[in-house]
């Protein structure tokens, strides 16, 4: 019987399968010829704050290199002399990529490409070079917007990441390892990929070769439309190992519009923690199939809490955009502005419901200042400062001054940043925190501060705060 059954199976008519449509290989040469002139090379010079504990100016350790020679030197200095909080400004010279999105000189790139920059130079394929103005950057999405003084420039054509399918051809142009206008190709290997510490961005994952220097360059689809900005790679060697990640261009454009209009970007916050819906969870929550983003936590006093979202709700759409998995949620949340009302569709106990949520502004939940704990604060200026260590005085080639550890909004708008050195108040050299406070007490209305940023010294005018 077993043999007969096997024979019956082999002689039964085969079920026809649909033929796969063959599109062929895109004309990459034509794409490069037409849109390559809109891709630019970016050179950055400036200074970077290095601390013994690997923390940046905001107290974060993300991306810190424990083998950084300067960091190792500072650590040994602390161990030898029993000091704490040692830091040093070191010069940087970096290269990246970008692309022109407006004929009047608007250029998109990555925020990390122009971080710490005191000067940004943009070089076109025709070898013209321009000093760029940084209109603004958004570290949350890693997008920066530059402006160069030129007109009638070549521009790229923008595509829709939502139309991109896994397996489609893509092409990247950039400056890997400083090699200008290098072209690499590959395919989309995944979409809506969430990376650690980057929950805001649903990356496009590709196997196009991306290396240091490609950051900020465009990712083209097979029709020559830009669908993403190359941003990150997965690597254990420092170079390409088969996984590259690009920021969807629609998210980048949302950030671009805000920066061009206001100089900065804001992102609404819903206030939930979500997880993927497995088959087991779909059964438990009475879902027809694994779908949506399961709410595992509703943050107290958040937009979600005020809207009535509950633990165990499954988000299936935001403003009509389907949420097939938890990775789909970040894009539509990140593109919503603080104060914007959004319609969130959920399944609650297997039944569909709609709620209206007013997105939070994360800035309203932050302290008014970013002063470092246990660091003296010059309240009238909104600056957290401390005396310079001997090694910092030597590195800055200074004889006096105070290291800026934290800034509040007014000081930040005036252009003062953590890692700067406050040298003088109203042309009087500053040698201690107490002396600086005394000088500010004597001043009225506004003061002229001499501030050193890297190797440059500039006067900054600030209005004094009152009442504290």
N, C-alpha and C positions, 0 to 999 in steps of 0.2 A: 504493500500500500504506500509505503514511503517513496519507493521508486516511481510509482505511477503518479503520485502527487508532484514529484519533482519534474517528471516529463511534461505534465500538464502545464506547469508554470513556464517551462521553457518554450512551449509551443503556443502559448496564449499571445494574442496580438499585443504589441507594446503600446503603452499609452503615449501619444505624441506630446512632446514638450515644445513650448514656444521657442522659436529661433532667437538667438541673441543678436541684437542689432549691432553691426560693426560700423564704427564711426571713423576708424583710422587714426593715425597719429596727427596731432595738430601741427600746423605750420609754425613751429617755434621761431624760425628765422624771421618770418613776417611780423610776429608779435614784437620781437626785439627791435626790428628795424623801425616799426611804427611808434612804439611806446618807450623804447630804451632811452631816448633823449629826455624823457620826463623824470628819469631816475637820477638822483644826485648822490654825491659823496660828501660826507660830513666829517670835518675835523674839529676837535674840541680841545681847548687848553684851559687850565684852571688849577684849582687846588682841592685836595680831599682831606677831610679830618680823619686821622687814624688814632684810635684809643687803645690802651693796653688791654682792655677787656673785649675789644672787637665790636663795641657798640658804635652806631652812627650818631649823628647829631640829634636824632629823635629818640635815642635810647634803644633802637632795634639792633638785633644781631643778624638779621636775614642777609645772606650773601657774604657774611664775614669770612675772611680767609685766615685760619689759625696759623698758617705758615708765612703770613705777610712779614717780610723782614723788618719793617718799621714797627709793626705790632710786637714782634719778638724783642726788639731793642727796648721798647717802652716797658714791656713786662719785666725784663731783666733789670732795667733802671729802678723800677718800683721795688723789686726784691732786694736790690743792693742798698738802696737808700731809705727803704721803708715808706716811700711815698704812695699816694693813691690818686687816681683820676688822671694819670699822665696821658697827654694827647699831643699830637703834632700835625701841622698842616703840611702836606707833601704835594709837589706839583704833579699834574696829570696831563697826559697827551693821549687822546683816544680818537678812534675813527669809527664811523658807523655809516648808515645809509638812510636815504629818505626818498620821497617822491613828491612832485609838484602836482597840486590839485586845483590850482587857480592860476590863470595866465598872469595875474598881477603879483605872483611870487609867494603864495601860501604853500608851505611845505610841511608834510606830515612825517614824523619819525617817532622813535621810542623815547619815553621820558628818561630811561636809564642811559641813553646815548648822550644826552646833554646835561646829565646830573653833574653838579659841581663846576659847571662851565663858567668861566669869566669871558671867554670869547668863542664864538661858533662860526666856522667858515663853511660855506656851501660851494661845492665845485660842480659845474655842469659838464655834460659830455663834450661840449665844444671848448672846454678848458677855461671858460670864464669862471672867476671866483668872486663870491660876494660875502661880506660880513653880515651874518644873519641876526635878526632880533628875535629873541625868544618871547613869543606872545603869551605863552603859558604852558604848563605841563601838569599832567594828572598821574601821580604815582599809583593810584588805585587801579587804573587800567593800563598804565605804562604808555601813555600817549602824550606827545609833545607837538606843539604847533610853532613853526618858525615863519618869519617873513623876510624876504630879501627884496632889495630895491631894484626891481626889474619889471618889464612888461612884455606882453606878447610871447610868453613862455609856453613851451609844449606841456601838455597835461595828460594825465592818465584818464581812462574811462572807468567808471565805478560799476561794479557788478553787484549781485545779490548773493551773499553767503548762503541764504536759505535755499537757493536753487542748486547749490553745490552738492554733488553726491559722492559718497565714499567710492573710491576707485577711479575718479576722474583725474585727468592730467592737470598738473599745475606747473607753473614756471616761476622761479625767483630770480631777481636781479639785485646785486648788492656789491659790497666791497669786502669779501672775506679775507681776513689777515692783511687788509690794506690793498688787496688786488682789485683795483677799480673796475666796475662794470663787468662783473663776473656773472655768467648765466648758469643756472642749474635747473634741472627738471625732476619731476617725480609724480606721485599720485597722492590724492587725499587718502590717508589711512584711517582717519576717524574724525568725527565731528563732536562738538560740544564737550570737549575734553576738559575736565576740571583738574587743575594742578594744586599741590599743597601751597597754602598761603596765597592763592590766586583765585578764590572762589568767585570773585566778581566777573571773571572773564571765561566764557566758554570757548576755548581755543579750537582752531582748526589744526588737526594733526596731519602732517605730511611726511613723506620720506624723501623730499627734495633736500639736497645737501645744503645745510645752513651752518655757517661757522662764525666765530667772533668777527665782527665787522659787517655781517649781513643784517644785524639788528636795525630795524627801522625801514628796511627795504620792502618793496611790494611783493605780494604773492598774486600772480595772475592765473585766471582760469584758462581753459582751452580757447576761449573766444577773445583773449587779450584784455579781459576786464579785471580790475583789481578787486579781489575778494578778501584780502587780509593783509596785515602788516607783520612781517616776520619778527619774532620777539625772543623766543627761547629755544634751547635745545636740551635734550637729555643726554648727558655725557659723564663718563668717568675719566676721560682722558683730557678734557678741555676742548676737544674737537667733535666733529659730527660723528654720530654713531647710529644713524638711521631713524631718529625721532626728532622732528622739528615742530614748532608750535607757532601759529600765527593768530593775531587778534582779528576777529571779524571786522570788516571795514564798516559795517553799519554802526557798530558800537564806537569805532574810532571817529566816524563822522558826527555822531551825537556829541562826543567830547569836543571835537573841533568847533562845532557851532557855538558851544558854550564859551570856549576859550576866546574865540574871535570876538564874541559879543561882550564878554565880561572880564576876560583875563584869567579866569579859572573855571573849573568844572565841579559840579555838585552831583551827587548821586543819592537818590532816595533809598531809604532803608525800610524794609518791611518788618523785620524783627522776628524772624523764625529760623529755627534750625531744622533742616529736612534730611531725609534719607531716601535711598532707592527703594522701590517697591518690588520685592521678590514674589515668586509665585506663592510661597507660603503666606506672606503678608497680604497678598491679594485675596487669598481664600479667607484669611482671618478678618479682613475689613470689607468683605462682601463686594469685591470688585470683579467685573467680568473678565479681567486679565491684568497682568502686571502693567501698571501705567501710573503716570503722575509723580508728584513729589510728596512723600508722607511727612507731615509735620511732627517732628519728634520733640520740639520745644517751642513755646511761645514766650518771647522775652517780655518781662514785666514792663508795663507802661509804654509799650511799643505801638506802632501803627497796626500791627496784626492783632494785638490784644484789644485795642480800642475798637477795631472793626468787628470783633467777635470771633476771630479764627480760634480754633480749638486744637488741643493735642489730639492727634489721630485723624484730623482732616487730611484729605488727599487733594492737593492742588492740581487741577487738570487744565487750567487756562488762566492767563493774565491778559486782560483787555482783548480777549478773543484769540490770543496767540496760544496754540496748544502747548501743553507741558507734558510731553511723552515720558520724560524721565527727570530725575532730580537735577541733572546737568543742564536742562533747558531753562531752569528758573533764573539763574544769575543774569543772563542777558537782558531779560525784560525788566528785572528789578533794577539793574544798573542803568538802563536807559530812561528810567522814570526819574523825574525831578523831585526834589523835596517839596512837599506841599501839593504835589499832583495827586489827583484822585484816580485810583485804578479799580477795575472790577476784577475780583478774584473768584474764579469758579472752583468749587470744591465738591468732593463726594464725602458726605458725613453719614456714617452708618449705611453706606451704599446708596444714599439718595443725593441727587444733585442740589446744590445750593449756590447762591451768589451773595457775596459781601462786597461792600465798597470800603476801600482803605485809603486813607490819606497818608502818603509816604512821609516818613520821618526825615529830618535833616540831621545827619550824624554830627555836624559841627555844633549843634545845640546841646549835644550830650557830652561834649568835651569840656574840660576845665578851660577857663578863659585864658590861661597861660600855659606854656609848656616848660615852666621852670623846673629844673632838676631838684629833687628833694635834698635838703641839707646844704643847698647852695644859696648864698645871700642874694637878695632881690633888690634891685634899685627900682622901687615901686613907681616913682614918677615917670620912668622910662619904660617900664615893663620888661626889664632885662634881668636875667639871672646871671651873675658873674662870680668869678673867683680869681684869686691871685694867680699869676703865671708861674709855673714851675721853672727852675733854672734851665732845663733842657728845652722848654718851649720858648723861653727868651732867646736862647741861642739859635733855635730853628727859625724864629721869626726875625732875627737880627734886630731885636728890640731891647731897650734898657728899662722899660717900664710898661705898664698896661694891665688890663684885666681881661681874662678869657671869658667870652660870652658862651654860657652853657645852655641858655633857653631864652626864647623871645615870646612876647605876647603880641596881639594883633597889630597894635600901632607900630611897634618896632619892626615887625615883619614887613608891613607895608612900606616902611621907610627904607627897606633894603638891608636891614641888619639880620644876620643869620648866625645860628650856633657855629662856633669855631672861629668867628671874627674876633678881633682884639680891639677893645676900647682903649684908645691911647690918650685922649684928652677931652675935657669938657670946657667949652668956651675958651679954648687955646691954653688951658692949664693942664700940664701933664698929670695923668692919673697914676698914682703909685699904690693905692690901697682902696678897699671898698669903703672904709670910713671916710676917706678924703673925698671920694666920688659923691657920697651922700651929702657931705658938707657943701660941696660945690653946687649940687642940685638944690639944696635948701636956700642958697644965696641967689640962685637964678630965678627969673620971673618970665612967665609966658612961654618962651621957647629957648632952646639951647642948640649950640653947634657942637656936634660930636665928631672927633677925629677917629675914624674907624679903619683898621687894617684888615683887608680881605685878601688872603694869600700874600702876594708881594705888592699889592696896590693899597695906597692910603687915600681916603676921600673923606671930605666933610659931609656929615648928614645932619640936616636940621630936623628937630623933633619938638612938638608941642608938649609941655609938661602936663602930666595928669595932676588932678587936684583931689584932695580928700583922702590921701593915703600915701 
